[in-house]
């Protein structure tokens, strides 16, 4: 078996106009193989438009999409797993017929498609609903079927638009398990979500979009490092002395304890002053993704 590096999915300077409005404005980022990249931003930020350009559903007005370092082709995209915003399944068909058909469209044999669909539905707790019509399932269960549809054929990359919306926590966990199987095979995964806590928990990499522009991109650690440096400081006397210090923004003071943001140069000076005053605590606080998101999009 040849050990070749799985390809990365890359967008360079992607641009898309709707009339006079620039919906996606010079967007560039890389979705690394075997990595989950979270695509976050408010509604209307341009996430769906970007994903549709990656999938070739919408024409690109500027820039390009690369797969393994070369311009992407229709044949490349045919092997991707795509979960569009408007879920495209047939309500009147049974779950298993529909999935078998979709698997065959992607080059699987009928038998393999049925077997793999059954296995994945079992993992999602839907084994008993194989013969049911899609429309008889709850919306959350229809969503599970949609996810199985995008993962069924062993896709080379995954582009998932809000795959977790409307799923309960148990379904989110079983879906993440299925995605991790694919990640272990080196598949790049891009998914959009407005649930920042979920993105924080799942993603090694993030892309933050606002009004069609990239506000920040990188690993969650890199983005955290960009956020304000917050510390919790407690000293023997009242911590009010911090208000007088240059390079210190006091977020909150309560008696001997304060939460502050420190400018780069201020940390050592503030620390030695705190030690002189009887230091009880000097803890860096990790900003949450929500705080960083607010910071970069404001």
N, C-alpha and C positions, 0 to 999 in steps of 0.2 A: 504494500500500500504506500503510495507516495505521500509524503508529508509536505503539502504545500500550504503556504500561509493563506488563510481564508481572506477573501477580499473585504475591503472597507467600502462603505457607501459615503460619497462625498458630494456636497453641493457647493458650487463656487459662484458667487455673485448672482444668485438667483433673483430675478426681478419679474414682477407680474403687475400689469396695469388692469384696472377695470374702468374703462372710460378715462377720465382725467386723473382718477385716484390711483396712487401707487399702493397696491395691497401688500406686496412683498418687495422690499427695498434693499437690494444688494446683500442678500443673505448668504453667508458661507459658514459651513460647519462640517465636521466629520463624524460619522457614526462608526465607531471601531468594531471590528469583529469580536464576537463573544462578549459584547458590552451592551448594557441597557442604557440608552440615552433618553432622558426625559425632556420633553419639549413643552415648556410652560409659557403661559401668557394669557391675558384676558381674552374673552370672546372678541373676535374681530381683529386679533393681533396678527393674523396671517398664518396660523399653524396649519389649518386645513388646506388652505391654498398651496402652501409649500409641499405638503404631503401629496396633494393631487398632481403637482408638477413632477415630483419624484416618480410617481407611478405612471406618468404620461397621460393622465386623465385630463389634464389642463395643459395647454401649450405654454411653453416657457418664452417670455418676452426678452429676457436677457440672462446671460450666465449659462451654466451647464450643470448637469448631474453626471457624476462619474461613478463607475463601478469597477473596483480593482484598478483604479488609476486611469481608466480609459472611458470615453463617452459611453453612456449606458445605451443598450439597444432594447428593442421590443422583446427579443428572445431572453435577455437578462430579466426583464421585468416579469415575464410570464412565469418565472420560477419564484418570484417573491410572494410572501403572504401579505395580503392587504386587507385591512378592516376599515372600510370607508365610514364616514360620518353617517351617511344615509345607508342603513343596513340593507343589503340587497338580496334577501332570501325570499322564497316563494311561500306565502302563507298557507296555500292549499295543499302543498306537497308534504309527505311524511318526512320526518327528520332524517331517517336513514337513507331514503331515496335521494333526497336533496344532496346530502353529503357525498354519497356514492357518485352521483352525477358530477358534482364539482371536482371530486378527486380524479375522475376519468378525464375531465376537461384539462386537468393539469398533468395528464400523461400516466396516471396510475391505472393498473388493471382494475376491473370491477371488483374482483375478489379482495385485492389488497386495500382498495378504498373502503370497502364495507368493513373489513377487519380492523383497520386503523381507526375508522370513525367510531366503531363500537367500543374499542379500547379507550379512546379519549373521552367518549360520553360516559363510560363507566367511571373514569377518574373524576368526572364532574358530577357524579351522582345522578346521571340521566339515563342510565342503562335501561330502565323500565319504560322510557318514553320514546324508544326508537321508532315505533310504528305510529306514533301520534302525529297529527298534523301540526305544523309549526304554529299556526294561529291559536291552537288550544293551549300553548305554553304561556307561562307568565313572561313579562318583558325581560326579567332577569335571566330566565332560562333560554329565551330566544337569543339573548346576548351570548350565553355560553355556547349555543350552537354556532353562532357567527364566529366565535373565536376558534372553535374546532375547525370550521371551514377554512380559516386563514392559516392554520397550523398543519392541516391534514397531510399535505403532500411533501413534508420535509422541506420547507422553503429555504432558499439561500439567504434571504433577508426578510425582516418583518417590519412593516410600516402600519402602525395601529393607531387609529384616530379615536381618542377617548375610550380605550377598550374597557376601562374599569367603571365607567359611569353606569349607575343603576345596578351595580353588583353589591351583594351583601359581603361582609368581611370574609366569610367562609369561602365564597366563590372567588373573591380576590386572591385568597391564598392558594386555592387549587389552580387558578389561572397562572399565578406566578410560578408554581411548580412546573407547569407545562412549558412556560417560557424559559425557565432555567434549563430544562432538558435541551432546548434549542441553543441556548447560550453556550452550553458545554460543547456543542458541535461547532462553535466558532461563528454562529450566525450574528450579524449586527441587528440590533433591535432598536427601532425608534418608535416611541409612543408619546402621544400628547395627553395631557391631563391637567385639569384645573385643581386637582386635589394635591396640594403641595406637600402635605405630610406623607402621602403615599409615595410621591416622587422621591422625597427625601429618604424614605426607607428603602426604596428599590434601586435607585439609580446611582451608578458610578459617575455618569456624566450628565450635564444639564445644558440646555440651550434656553435662554430666556428671551422671548420675543415681545416687543411692544410696538404697536402701530407699524408693523411690517419691518421693523429694524431689530437687529440683534443687540440686546442690551448687555448680555453677558453669556459666556460659554466656557465650559471647563469642567473639571471634576468638582464634586460638591465641596471637597476640601479647599480647592483653589478659590471657589466662590466665597467660601466662609472666610478665607484669609483676606479677601478684598473688603469684606464688611467692616464696620467700625470695630475697633478693639475695645471691647467692654470688659471691665473688671469689677468684682465685688471686693470692696476694701472695708475692713473694720479696724478701728484703733481704740485705744483705751478711752481717751476723751471723746466728746462728740465729734462726728466726722465732718462737721460744718466747715472746718479749715480747708477742705478740698475746693470749696467754692472760690477761694482766693487764688488758687494755684493757676499759673498760666498753662495753656495746653490741655486743660481738663474741662470736659463738659459733664456736669452733674446730671444724671438721669433721675436719680432718686436718692434722698437721704432720710434715714430714720435713726435718730440717736447716734450710736457709735458706728452704724453701718451705712455704706453708700454704694450705689451702682454708678460707675462713671465710664465715659468714653475718653480714652487718652490719645493725644496726638503722638506720632512716632517718637519724637524726642523726649516726651514728658515722663515716660515710664520709670526710668531709673531714678530720676530726681524725686518723683512722687513716692516711690518705694523707700528711698532713704529717709525722706521726711516722715513717712508713716512709721518706719522702724524707730526713729528718734522719739516719736509720740507714743510708742507702745503698740506695736503691730499685733493684731489678732488674726487677720485674714487678708490675703491678697490673691484672689482667684480669677483667672481668665474665664469669661463666660462665652460659650460657643453660641454664636447667633443661630437662630433657626432659619430654615430656608424661607419662611414667610417674611422674616425681617429683611433678609438679603433681597428678596424679591421686591419688597416695598422700596428698599434703598435704590435698586438699579432701575426701577420703572418710574420713579417719581419725577 
